[in-house]
Amino acid sequence: MRKTALLAGLLVLAAAVPSPASASSGNDTLFRYAKDTWRSMAAMVDPATGIPSDKVTGDLKTRAKVTSPTNIGTYVWSTLTARDLRLIGSDEATARVGKVLDALERMERNTPTGQYYNWYDPATLQLVHTWPDNGDPVRLFASSVDNSWLATALMMVRTAVPRLSARAARLVTSMNFASYYDPVARPDAGTGLIRGGFWPEKPEGCSVESDYAGTGTKVWSTCHHYGAPAETRIAQYVGIALGQIPRESYFGPYRTFPDNGCDFGWQEQKPVGAWKTYLGVNVWEGTYGYRGMRFVPNWGGSMFEALMPDLVVPEAAWGPRSWGRNHPVFVKAQIEHGLREAKYGYWGFSPSNDPHGGYREYGVDPLGMDTPGYTSDEERTSTDPGYEGCRPAQPEPTAYGDGVVTPHASFLALPYARAQAMDNLAKIRKNFDAYGPGGFYDSVAVRSGAVSKWYLALDQGMAMAALGNVLTGGNLHRYFGGAGVEAKLRPVMQIEEWAVQGAPPAN
């Protein structure tokens, strides 16, 4: 058994590591970005527990005092990427991941769902009950999306680190994602939806008392479900892959809300589409239009909503007539907005630190279903094309303000617009004080020149994953797809077809 495991590990590494020739054929810059980005990820880790913090200052000296399941997940897959790119050795990578598993086995979880709560102290592994910055109370909450990002990393470890496979498998299979699934959330479609999460104690505001998945444990779930195509779809992928929720639920979230009179007349624009049926589920296959393109939007119009799941699940390959068509058009639309509509000279809009303080959602308003949606500048300049018969159109903006771009958005775009993404990153680095000892800082306001000199585990983790997939030919995809995951997800994803249409390059 030991010889078999060792051989499997050597085969994984042999397939993972790019040859020296690949590094000298135009990838040198991406390797350098990966090396520096890994430095920021490593700086976030508490040496005693092996767990990353939420963020670290630009000088890599001061870590935040909280962390989340998502941060832990992004660090694990960044460690796998660092190993595969030979930034660290195999033994070091295994030791780092093993230390994370040690911590996860000790951290308090919800019983009996096995779900982790949102905030822990990375130095002590204790739950955070008081926010360190201001002393405000923190209510315990288990998030479907945060737990899913952690689960994706554990699922990768099952394949990528044979010595730790059994421990990772025990942890991930102990997490019951059926605890978030509401099977009657879409009676019109014949399937259910994932809820945002639950509290173990009744919170203020809206909540629904629930006995999740017949566990006999009373919790209070969020009133909202995830009913639009955003990064939240990762919870469906994980639940289906683990066999905990039905595969038909993949078709539960709206692609756009249907054109049904004014019932959905509040959405960003009137969609074009038709009803189709997949696996017995009724799906409105709608698209939005933007400057000659047709695409399936996400909730706010941001890059991470569109492409973060694609870091883990090879959506373009497994859904070639849906995501495979949509991702390049969405990237093209973000470029169109930044360079030609808003005329910032740069592009890449996604939730990130605000260069003037705090954290904010950024996106391209017309690419999202929400009204007014996420905006691309500090001034929150939005558009409203109206909805025929329900809402009048508003005048288009005459100008945009201080646009905020985040480098992780360009890294996410690498598989679909490599040359444009590398050019955008090069210009950001050249024209702003936007690059430090841990790679690109989190965001830049391109007209004022303000820079948020922080490194976030979420955003740097997305950059590492994107770089790893590009430079190794999709290692993280292969790791996630192992252990029978591809056999459960790919047949569902490949049957859907979207009427997506790209536009010719603008003059």
N, C-alpha and C positions, 0 to 999 in steps of 0.2 A: 504493500500500500504506500509506504514511504517513497519507494522508487518511482511509483506511478505519479504521485503528487509532485515530486521533484521534476520529473520529465514534463508534466503538464505545465509547471511553472516556467521551465525553460522555453517551452514552445510558445507560451504567451508572450514572454519577453522577446523572443526572436521575431515574432510577428509584429510586436509593438514598436520596436525601435527603428526609426528611419535610418536608412543607410547614409554614410557620409556624403555620397553623391547627391542625395536629395537636399542636404543642407547647403550644398554649393550651387544649386540650380535655381536660385531666386528666393530661397526660404531663410536666408541669413537674418534678415530683419525680423521675421516672425520668431525665430529662435531667440533672438536677443530680447524681444518683448516678453517671451515666455519666461526666460531666465530672470528678468527683473520682476515680473509679476509674481513669480513663485517666491521671491524674496519678501514681498509684502504679505503673502499668505503665511509664510513661515513665521514672520514677525508677530502675527496675531495670536500665535499659539502660546497658551500658558505652559511653561516648562514642567510644572508639577503634575498637571492633569492631562496634558496633551490635547486639550480642547481649545479651538479658536474663539476669539472674542468677536463681537459684531463688527468692529472696525479698529483701525489704528491710525495715529496721526502720520502726516506725510514724512516726518523724519524717522518713522518706524520705532519710536521710543515709548509712546503712551497708548496702551490698549484700553478699549471700552471695558466696562465691568459687567457686561451682560452678553449672552449669546443665545442662539435659537437653534432648533433642529435644522433649519435651512443652512445656517452657517456651518454646522458640523458636516452636513452633506456636501457642500461645495468644497470644504477643505479636504475631505476624503477623496473626491474625484480629482482635485488638484494634485494631491499626493500621487495618485496613480499616473496622472499626466507627467508630473515631474520625473517619476521613475522611467516612464516610457521614452522621454526625451533625454534621458541620461543626465538630468540635472542633479539627481540624487541616485544612490545605489539601491539595488533591490532589497538588501537587508535593512537599510534605513527606512525605505518605504513601508516594508512589512512591520517594522517596529512602530512607526508612526500610526499606521492603521490599527495595529494591535492595541496601542494605548487608547485610541478612540473607542474601540470595542470594550476595553476595560471600564472606561468611564460610562459608556451607555448602559452597561450591565449594572452599574451602581446607581444611576440617576433615577429619581422618583418619577413614576409614570402613573397614568390613570389606570385603575384596576376596575374591571377586567379587560378593558379594550386594548391595553398595551400601548396607548398613545402617549407621546411625550407632550409636555406642556410647552408654552411658547418661550419662556424666558428663564434662564439659569445663570448662575454665577460661574464663569469659566474657571475661576481659581479654586472654588470649593465644591462645585457641582450641585450646590443647593439651589432650590427654587428661589426665584426673585419675588419677594412680596412687596418691596418698596423700590420705586425707581431711583437709581443712584444719583441722578442729576438734580432732582428736585424734591425727593421724598414722597412723591405721590404714591398712593397704593397701587399695586398691580394685582388684578384679578387673575386667578388661574384660568387658562383657556387652552384647549387643544385644537389646533388648526389642521384642517384636512390637507391644505397645500403644504404647510411647513413640514408636517410629518411625511408627506409624499416625497419631498425633495430628499429628506434623510433616507427614506426607504429606497430611493433610486440608487443612492450611493452604496447601501448595504447589498442591494441586488448585484451591483457591479463587482463588489468584493467577492461574492460567491464564485464568480468566474475568473477574476483577475488575480486573486491572491489565494492559491490553493491551500496554503497552510492555515488560512483564516476562514476558509469557506464555510465550515460547519458552524462556527460561532456566528458569522454574519447571517447565515440562513436561519438559525434559531431566533435571532433578534427580529429579523424582518417578518418571519411567519408568526411571531407573537403579536404583531401589530394588526389589529382588526380594523380594516378600512371600511368594512360593512357598517361600522359604527357611525359613518357619516352619510350613508346612502338612504335617501327617502324614495321608496319604490313607487309612490303615487304622486310624485311631484309634477309629472307631465301626463295627466290622464288623456289629453288630446292627442298625444303622440303614442301612448301605450308603453311608456317607460318612466324611469325615475331620474333624479338628479342628485348631485353631491351637495351637501350643506357646507357652509363655511367652517363650521366647527362646533364645539360645545364647551360649556362651563360646568364644573362639578357642583357649583353652588349657584343659586338663582341670582342673576345680575340685575342691575338697573336697566330699564329699557326693554325692548322687545326680545322675547325668548320663547321657546316651545319646550315644554316638559316632555321628556322622551325616555323610553326604555330602549336603548339602541341595540339593535341586532339580537334582541331577545336575551341580553346578558343578565337581566334582572337588576341592573344598576341604573338608577334614575339620574339623568343629567338634563341640562337645559341647553338646547341647541339653538343655533342662530335662526332667525326667521327667514333669512335669505338663502337662496340656493345659487349655485354657479350655473347660470343658464345661457351664457354667452361664450364664444370661443376666445379664451384668453390663456395665460400661463396656468390657470387653475385646472386645465384639462389634464395636468399631470396626475391629479388624484384619480381620475378615471382610468388612465393608463395603468397605474399601480394596482388599483383595485381589481381590474380585469385580469392583469398579468398574474396576480396572486390567487385568482379564482374566487375572490371574495364578493364581487358584484357581477351582475350579468353583463355579458358582452354587448347586449342590445343597448345598454345605457350609453355606449359611445355616441349614439345618435340622439341622445336626449337634449343637449345644449343646442340652442338656436344657432344657425349659421348667420342669418340675420333674422330679426323678427319679421313675421310674414306681413305681406301687404293685405291687411284685413280692415278696410275702412280706416277709421281713426283710432281703432283700439290700440294700435302701436304707432300712432301718428306722432308720438313724442320722440321716436328714434331719430338719429342724425339726418337721414334722408330716406326717400321712398325707394325700397329695393326693387330689383327686377329678378324674377325667379319663377319657380314652379314647385309643386309638391311631388315628392318621390317617396318610395317605400323601400326601406332596407331592413332585412331581418324582422319584418312585421312592424317596424316603427315608421310613422309618418314624419317626413323631414321636409321642411321648406328650404329648398336650395336657392337662397337668395344671394345676390351680390350688390355691392355699392359701386358707384362710378366716381372717378377722380381724374381729371385732366387726361381723358382719353383711355384710361385703364378701368378694368372691372375686376373686383377682388372681394374676398370675404373679409370683413373687418374684424377687429377685436373690440373690447369694451371701450378703451380710452384712446386707441391709436398709437400705442407705444411699441417700441421694438422688442422689449423683453416679453410683453404679452404675446407677441407674434412668434418669437423664435427661441425663447428659453427652453421649452420642452424639446425642441429639435436638437438641443445639445445632447440629450439623453436618448430619446426615441428617434431613430432615423426616419422622420416623417416623410421626407421627400421620396425615399425609397419604398417605404411601406404604404404610403398613400400617394402614388405618383400622379393620379388624376385629381387630387384634391390639394393637399399640402404641397405636393411637388410642383403644382402650377401656381399656388398662391404665394409661397415664400418669396420667389424672385420678384414677383410683381409688387408685393408689399415693400420690399427693400427699394425697388425702383421708385415707388411713390414717396418714400421718406427722402430719398435723394432729390427727387423733383421738388419737394417742398423746400428743403434747405437751400438748394442752389438756385432755383428758378422762380418759385412762388414767393418765398420770404426773402430771398436774395441775401442770406447770411454769409454765403461763401463756404459754409460747412454744413454738415448734416449728422443725424444720429440722435434721435430724441426718445428718451426713456426715463422712467423714474430714477432719481439719483439725488445726491446732495444738492441743495441750492447753494451756488457760489456765495450768496449773501447770507447764508445761515439756514440751518434746518434741512429737512428732507422734503422733496416735493415730487409730484407726478408731472412728467413732461411727455409729450407725444405730438402727433399731428392730428388736430381736431377732426378733419374730414375722414380720417382712416378709422375712426372709432364709432361705435353704436350709441354711446352716451351723448346727451346734449347738456351742456356745451362740450363735454369731453376734455381730454388733456390738451394743453396748449404747449407751443414750442418756445415761448418767450416769457420773460419775467412779468410782462404786463398782462398776461393771460388774454392775448388777442385771439378771438375765436371767430368761427364762421358758422352760418346757419343757412343752408340752401333751401330751407322750408320743406313742406310735405304737402303735395298737391291736395287741395280740398280740406286740409286739416290745420296747416300752419303756414303763414306767409314767409317767403324768403326775406332775409335781411341783407343789406348792402355788404358786398365783399370788403374786407379791410383794405384801406389805402396803403397801409404800411405795417410792418411788424417791428417789434421792439428789440430788446436785448435777448437774442436767442440763446438757449442753453443746450449745449451738446454734451453727451457723455461718451467717453471712448468705448465703454462696453457695448454700445449699440453698433459701432463699426466692427468690433470683433464678431458679434453675432451675425453680421452681414457677410463675413468672409466667404462662406460657401457659395453665395449667390451673386456677389459683386466684388470679387477679390481685388481687382485693380483699383476700383473706386474706393474700397474700404482702406486699402493701404495708402492711397494718395491722401484720403481724408485724415488719417492718423498722422501721416508725415507733416501735413500742413498744420494740424493742431500742435504737434510737438515743436515745429519750427517757429510758429508765430505767437505762442503763448508760453508762459512759465508753467507748463502743464505736465512735465515729466520729472519724476524724482527717483529716489533710490529703489522704490518698489514698483517702477513702471509709471503708467499714466495715472495722474490724480483723477478724482472721481468725476468732476464736471468743469465746464468752462462756459462763462457767459461771453459770447464772441464779440459783442460790441463794446462792452465796458472793460473786457479783459479780465474780469474777476474769475478766480480759480478756487475751487473747493479742494484744499490740500489734505484730503483724507483718502484712505484706502478702505473700502468696504468689503467684507468677506463675500457678500452676495455678488457684487459687481466684479471684483477681481476673480471670483470663482467662475463666473460666466466667461470672462476673458480666457482663463486657463483652459476651460473645457473647449471653447471654440478653437483655440490655438492647437490644443492636443488633437482634436479631431482632424483639423486640416493637415497637420504635420505628420500624423501617423496613418492617415487614410481611414479614420473613423474608429479608433480603438474604443472610446467610451461607448459608442453605439454597439460594438460587438460585445463588450462586457455586459451591458444592460440586456442585450437580446439573448444571452445565454440562459441556461437552466429552463428551457421551454418557453421563455417569454415571447420570443418572435412567433412561435407557433400559435400563441393565443391572441396576439395583437394584430399581426400582419393580415390574416384573412379578413378581419373586420375592417381594417383601414383601407384595404386595396379596392373595395367594391364601390366606393363612393366617387362621384364625378361632379366637379364644380365648373360652372361656366365662367372661368377666370380668363381675362384677356389683358395682355400687356400692350403697352403703347410703344411706337417707335421712338427713338431718342429725340428729345426736344432740341430745337436749334439753339 
